[in-house]
């Protein structure tokens, strides 16, 4: 495929995902229809089906795109506190939980699940891709570089813990984002440094 065609295809996908994002935020996942996405995006239904195939594929692409944005923000928060694991974890989790509260797609996923439609919620809780595996791979790589004194086993456990606890708090908040983040960061630090730090 030529670079021009790849660029056009990428723009088309973004146009469709932008339309789907707006519709999900306004009407919810359950009301989303392929015909409505095509109309809002200004493309034919056939083009939409050729590019994505199903509504579920669009949902997966939406979540993947949101995850990428979350990971960029998380890295920014980690970089600002690289000299202190607990502070870095607190900042990154606070950012993630606050973004989730304000995010129309996350709100739509959680509202749909409460109404019995958990197609998209499965991407956050059951299906290992894209959320868990992508986030854990990024954080593991980051932690390896930023905190080389953490042994591989402790690092792996800490990364899995912070990702799973954060997603759990997105799905079912247990308090204000800052307080939840502080507790998750303390747990993560204790797992990363089981014998404490000198």
Phi, psi and omega in degrees: 000134182290160179299322179297314180295322177297319179295317178297317180296319179297318177296320178299314180299317179296321178298316180293316181293324176298317179296314180296320179300313179298317182292318179296317179297324184274322190241347182093161182294320183297331181272352184290129178232147180301321180297320179293321178296313181301315181298312181295323180281344181076033178233165178283157177298323180297319177299317179299313179294322178297321184279320186244326179090305185219163174298322180297323178295324176294317178301316179296318179295322177299313182294320179298318180295318178296320179300317179302316178296319177299316184294325176296315178294321178298315180298322178299317179293319178297316180300326182289345183226032188299336183278358184215107184303314182297316178295320179296315180296318179299314181296316182294317180289320177301313178303312183297313181294321179292318178298322180296322179298321185269354188273120182300325181291315178298317178301316181296321179298313183290321177294320178297319181296320179295336177269003176102356179257101186249026180304310182281329179300329180301330178292335178271334191239325188250306184289132184290336179249147001265346193295299188296306185296317181294312181296317181293322179296316179297313183292324178296316178297317180297312182297324178301318181283317188282323185230070185294347180282351178276127180291158188301318182294313179297321179297314179300317179294319181294318180296313180298319180297312183295322180292311184293320178293321179295313178298321177301319180286335173293314183289319182221086183300141180247014181159186178298147182308318183296318181291316178299318180297318180300316180292318178298319179296321178297316178298314181299316180296319179295326177287319181294323180237073185299334180264006184082176179247146179290000000 
